[in-house]
Amino acid sequence: MTPVTLITGASVGIGSELARVFASRGHALVLVARREQLLNELAGEIAATGRAKPLVLAMDLAQPDAAARIGAALGAHALEPQYIVNNAGFGLVGRAADLDRDRQLGMIDLNMRTLTDLSLSFVDSLARHRGGILNVASIAGVMPGPHSAVYYASKAFVLSFTEALHDELAPRGIRVTSLCPGPVASEFQGRAGIAETEPPWPIAVSAARVAAEGYRGLMRGRRIVVPGWGPKLLFALMPRIVPRPLLLARLEGRQAGRKGLPAKH
């Protein structure tokens, strides 16, 4: 069986940049997302650099059988994971009681359940190839998120789960890293319902830099990677030094403003 790097949510943004980084380091890739055309374009771009053309798997990762379908597809091509990059995910901005409940449950399925399933489904393969898992969390995972309650909670799960796996799988030679970016300009904002005219955060970091630092951190066996000095400060200090009521109020005001809502009823 040939070892490969499996990258979910690879069609745009951080996911596509992660694919470029792994490919440039000589990894054979399997790219997974819903939009087949974008995946094929990325695969063609990578092949044009002289690298092996990635295998493209177009599927809805939020479906309960996604990990099993990926495993079957890899087996049919005599492939098995050496690295798994769980990047697929999305957020929604608005009051949890007002947002569509099915979409929020779908967010839980993708951001948490599918990530967990893929992280655990191929442990033997990862151990054979001395590989690893890179789970994309967020600095949102260390703080509450009024007006993005489910998204922030899902990233808290990813961060906690990944840190635990880092210790549990180390004896088997498997590196596990949580990549926690701050604000990154991508399609994420549009899907979350954030206005395209929103000014960029001064601490924003490019998707390319996030991907490069995530790759480097995984290969070095780091537990957590937070790209950029601004996000590092928020990740390390804000939840510890800002009183919880003030933190909640500031985050609620920020998120409500992104939707043009008042911060309080």
C-alpha positions in Angstrom: 0.0 0.0 0.0 1.3 3.4 -1.0 1.4 6.1 1.8 -0.5 9.3 1.1 -1.5 12.6 2.7 -5.2 13.0 3.0 -6.4 16.6 3.1 -10.1 17.5 3.6 -11.6 20.8 2.7 -8.8 21.1 0.1 -10.7 23.1 -2.6 -10.0 26.6 -1.3 -8.4 28.7 1.4 -6.2 27.1 4.0 -7.0 23.6 2.6 -5.7 24.4 -0.9 -2.6 26.1 0.6 -1.9 23.0 2.8 -2.2 20.9 -0.3 0.4 23.1 -2.1 2.8 22.9 0.9 2.6 19.1 1.3 3.0 18.6 -2.4 6.0 20.9 -2.5 7.6 18.6 0.1 7.1 15.5 -2.0 4.0 14.1 -0.4 1.5 12.1 -2.6 -1.9 13.7 -2.0 -5.6 12.7 -1.8 -7.8 15.8 -1.9 -11.3 15.7 -0.5 -14.1 18.3 -0.7 -17.5 18.8 -2.2 -16.5 20.8 -5.3 -14.9 18.5 -7.8 -14.1 21.1 -10.3 -12.0 23.1 -7.8 -10.3 20.0 -6.6 -9.4 19.0 -10.2 -8.0 22.4 -10.9 -5.8 22.2 -7.9 -4.7 18.7 -8.8 -3.8 19.9 -12.2 -1.9 22.8 -10.8 0.2 20.5 -8.6 0.8 18.1 -11.4 2.0 20.9 -13.6 4.9 21.5 -11.1 6.2 18.0 -11.8 4.7 16.4 -8.7 2.4 13.4 -8.7 -1.1 14.3 -9.6 -3.3 14.1 -6.5 -6.3 11.7 -6.3 -9.5 13.7 -6.1 -12.5 12.5 -4.0 -15.5 14.7 -4.3 -18.0 14.1 -1.5 -20.0 15.7 1.3 -17.8 15.1 4.4 -20.7 15.8 6.7 -22.4 12.5 5.7 -22.1 9.8 8.5 -20.3 7.3 6.2 -17.7 9.8 4.9 -14.7 8.2 6.6 -15.8 4.7 5.5 -16.2 5.9 1.9 -12.8 7.5 2.0 -11.3 4.3 3.3 -12.9 2.3 0.6 -11.7 4.7 -2.1 -8.1 4.6 -0.8 -8.2 0.8 -0.7 -9.4 0.6 -4.3 -6.3 2.6 -5.3 -3.9 0.6 -3.0 -3.4 3.7 -0.9 -3.3 4.3 2.9 -2.9 7.4 4.9 0.5 8.5 6.3 -0.8 11.9 7.2 -4.4 13.1 7.7 -5.2 16.8 7.6 -8.6 17.6 8.9 -9.2 21.0 7.5 -12.9 20.8 6.4 -15.3 22.9 8.5 -17.5 26.0 8.5 -19.0 28.5 10.8 -22.2 30.5 11.1 -22.7 34.0 12.6 -25.9 34.8 14.3 -27.9 34.0 17.5 -28.0 30.2 18.0 -31.7 30.3 18.6 -32.3 32.2 15.4 -30.0 30.3 13.0 -31.2 27.3 11.1 -30.9 24.3 13.5 -30.2 21.8 10.8 -27.3 23.9 9.5 -25.9 24.1 13.0 -26.2 20.4 13.5 -24.5 19.9 10.1 -21.7 22.1 11.5 -21.3 19.8 14.4 -21.2 16.8 12.1 -18.5 18.3 9.9 -16.4 20.2 12.4 -16.4 17.5 15.1 -17.8 14.1 14.2 -16.2 13.7 10.8 -12.9 15.0 12.2 -13.0 12.5 15.0 -13.9 9.7 12.7 -11.0 10.4 10.3 -8.6 10.9 13.2 -9.4 7.5 14.6 -10.1 5.4 11.5 -6.6 5.1 10.2 -4.4 4.9 13.3 -2.7 1.6 12.3 -1.8 3.1 9.0 -0.4 6.3 10.5 1.7 4.2 12.9 3.1 2.0 10.2 4.3 5.0 8.2 5.4 7.1 11.3 3.0 9.8 10.1 0.6 12.1 11.8 -2.6 14.1 12.1 -3.0 17.9 11.6 -6.4 19.1 12.9 -7.4 22.7 12.0 -8.9 24.3 15.1 -8.9 28.1 15.7 -8.0 30.6 18.3 -11.8 30.6 18.8 -11.3 27.3 20.6 -10.1 29.1 23.8 -12.9 31.5 24.3 -16.7 31.6 24.2 -18.5 32.9 21.1 -21.8 34.7 21.4 -23.3 35.0 17.9 -21.1 32.0 16.8 -21.9 29.8 19.8 -21.8 26.4 18.0 -18.8 27.2 15.9 -16.6 28.4 18.8 -17.7 25.3 20.8 -16.8 23.0 17.9 -13.3 24.5 17.8 -13.0 24.1 21.5 -13.7 20.4 21.0 -11.2 20.1 18.2 -8.5 21.7 20.3 -9.1 19.6 23.4 -9.5 16.4 21.4 -6.3 17.0 19.4 -4.2 17.9 22.5 -5.3 14.6 24.1 -4.5 12.6 21.0 -1.1 14.2 20.9 -0.2 12.4 24.1 -2.1 9.2 23.5 -0.7 8.5 20.0 2.9 9.6 20.7 4.0 6.2 21.9 3.0 4.8 18.5 5.2 7.3 16.7 2.2 9.4 15.5 2.6 13.2 15.5 -0.7 15.0 16.3 -0.9 18.8 16.0 -3.7 21.3 16.4 -3.4 24.3 14.0 -5.1 27.3 15.5 -5.2 30.2 13.1 -6.7 33.6 13.8 -8.5 35.6 11.2 -7.8 34.5 7.6 -9.4 35.9 4.5 -11.1 33.1 2.7 -14.5 31.7 1.6 -15.2 31.0 5.3 -16.6 34.5 5.8 -19.1 34.2 3.0 -20.4 30.9 4.1 -20.7 32.1 7.7 -22.8 35.1 6.5 -20.2 37.8 7.2 -20.4 40.8 4.9 -17.7 40.9 2.2 -17.2 44.6 3.0 -15.9 43.8 6.5 -12.5 45.4 7.0 -9.7 43.0 7.6 -8.4 42.4 11.1 -5.0 44.0 11.7 -3.8 40.6 13.0 -5.0 38.7 10.0 -2.5 36.1 8.6 -2.5 34.8 5.1 -3.7 31.3 4.3 -0.3 30.5 2.8 1.5 31.4 6.0 -1.0 29.4 8.1 -0.4 26.3 5.9 3.4 26.7 6.0 3.5 27.0 9.8 1.0 24.2 10.3 3.1 21.9 8.1 6.3 22.8 9.9 4.8 22.4 13.3 3.4 18.9 12.4 6.7 17.7 11.2 8.4 19.0 14.4 5.8 17.2 16.5 4.4 20.3 18.1 1.2 20.0 20.0 -0.3 23.4 19.1 0.6 25.9 16.3 -0.8 29.5 16.3 0.5 31.4 13.3 1.2 35.1 13.7 2.1 37.2 16.7 -1.4 38.8 17.1 -3.3 35.5 17.2 -0.6 34.1 19.6 -1.3 36.9 22.0 -5.0 36.4 21.8 -4.7 32.7 22.2 -2.3 32.8 25.2 -3.5 35.9 27.1 -7.1 37.0 26.4 -8.9 34.0 28.1 -6.5 34.3 31.1 -6.3 38.0 31.7 -9.7 39.4 30.5 -12.6 38.9 32.9 -15.1 36.5 31.5 -18.1 38.9 31.4 -16.0 41.5 29.6 -14.6 38.9 27.2 -18.2 37.7 26.4 -19.4 41.3 25.9 -16.5 42.2 23.5 -16.9 39.0 21.5 -20.7 39.4 21.3 -20.3 43.0 20.1 -17.8 42.0 17.5 -19.8 39.1 16.1 -23.1 41.0 16.2 -21.6 43.8 14.3 -20.5 41.4 11.5 -24.2 40.6 10.9 -25.5 44.2 11.5 -27.3 43.0 14.7 -27.6 44.7 18.1 -25.3 43.1 20.7 -28.2 42.6 23.1 -32.0 42.0 22.7 
